[in-house]
Amino acid sequence: MKTVLVAGATGYLGRNIVKYYMAQGWLVRALVRDAEKARSSGLDATEFFEGEGTEPESLIGVMDGVDLVISALGITRQRDGLDYRQVDFQANANLLTEAESADVIRFAYVHVLNAKAMKGVPMVDAKQAFVDRLQASALPSTVICPSGFFSDMADFYTMSKAGRVWLFGDGSIRMNPIDGADLASAIGHAIEQKREFVEIGGPDILSHREIAELAFAVRSKPVRITNLPDIIRRAAIHLLPFVTPKHIHGPALMFLKAMGMHMVGEIHGTKHLNDHFGELARHDAEAPRQRSSISKEVQNAH
């Protein structure tokens, strides 16, 4: 039976990758910082390996018996005093070094769509530096560039709940975000096909305006969209590094860059963004009833 090591297993995509390979009958080894915490969070892997990607000595033995490595390891917000170079580049490079000295057949890495057009964004630069290192390795590899996750679209839905969605420019920039489970499946197929580089998106190519309209539609609310001059976005890219700390402008720069370019990958998956927004709306509708039920139980207990 084949074994896959999943790095970044506790993240949004990592969890879906673990679930996909478990369903395919693989032995799944999840690289985590705290195994007990990972289990209690509901992560269901065959086994857990405790280690820190940034600490090479903690990775000794992590590749024993591993056939495939899939890394979704990276940080979206800086923590523990670590920066993007230390995690997105060096931690993955440490894993690659271990894989190169083991019997690993392939190393797959989740990158960023349009990375080269985002040069100068620290998070993306660190990821690209690792991709350069990976592609220079003799170890066969697959680089996956998602167009964006459904979870990233929560900002559109949240703004619609507040009554107005704010867009940069005329809202015509297009993207096709993808559900996490659909992306995990597409990653699995790309690896099976031994593809070296693949850009992956969901089944619907939508403009920012159309995404905003969907967010209003699932709640049967009137569409209220305000278009901001795109110069505001461009100015923010230049100013944020000077007026905000790294943990704020780091992810913000990537978001602002992505909002100014088409983010469209190969069409994959069966779940639509409208379905995702519908789930968010149903959750919002059920929450008051659940709170009311809990309140009544507490009152009856007294």
C-alpha positions, 0 to 999 in steps of 0.5 A: 500500500502506498504512503503519502506525506501531507505537509500543511495537513491542518490547513483548509486545503491540507485537510481536504487532501488528507480526506481525499487520499484516505478515501483512495485507500492510501496510508496518509502520514500527516506532518503536524506540530501537535498530534493530539491537537490535530486529532481533536480538531477532527483530522483523520489521518492514518498516522501523525508525525510531529515536526517543525518544517523550519527545524530540520532535526525534527524531520528525521524519519518523516520520509521513511516509507513515503512514496509521495509528498504533497505540501500545502505548507505555508503561512498566510499570517506571520506568527511565532516570529517566523516570516514567509522566507522561513516557512514558505521557502525554507520549511519546504526546502527542508522537506525536499532535502529529506525527500531527495535522500529517501525513496520518494517518487514525487514531490507535489507543491501547492503554489499560487496562480500568476505568481510571476506577475506578483513579483515583489509580494513577500509571500509569493516571492518565498513560494516562487523561490521554493518552486525554483528549488523544486524544479531544479531538483532531480526528484520528479515534481508537480506544481499546482497553482489554484485560482482561489479557494471558495473560503477566500470568497467569504469577503464577498459574502460578508460585505453583502450581509453588511448591505454593500459590496465594494469592488475595485475598478468596474468589477470585470476581473474574472476568476474561477475559485474552487471548492477544497474537496474538488481541488484535492481531487484535481490535485490527485489526478494531476499527480497521477498523470505526472503533470509537472505544472497545472493551473486549477480552477473551479467550474464557473468563471465569474467576474467580481461583479457576478460573484457579488451578485451571487452573494446578494442573490442567495439571501434574496437581498437587493444588489448594492455594489460600489465601484472604487477607482482602481488607483486606490488599490494600486496606491494601497499596494505601495503604501501598506508596507510603510504604514502597517506591520508585516502580519497585516500587509503581508496577506493584504498585498497578495489579496490586492495584487490578485484583485487586479488580475484575472485568476482563471485556471483549468476548469475542474470540480462539480461544486459551484460557488453559488452552492457555497454561498447558499451553505453560508446563508443556511448556516446564518439562518440556522444560527439564531434558532440554535441560540434560541434552543440553547437559551431555552434549555438553560432557562428550563435547567434553572 
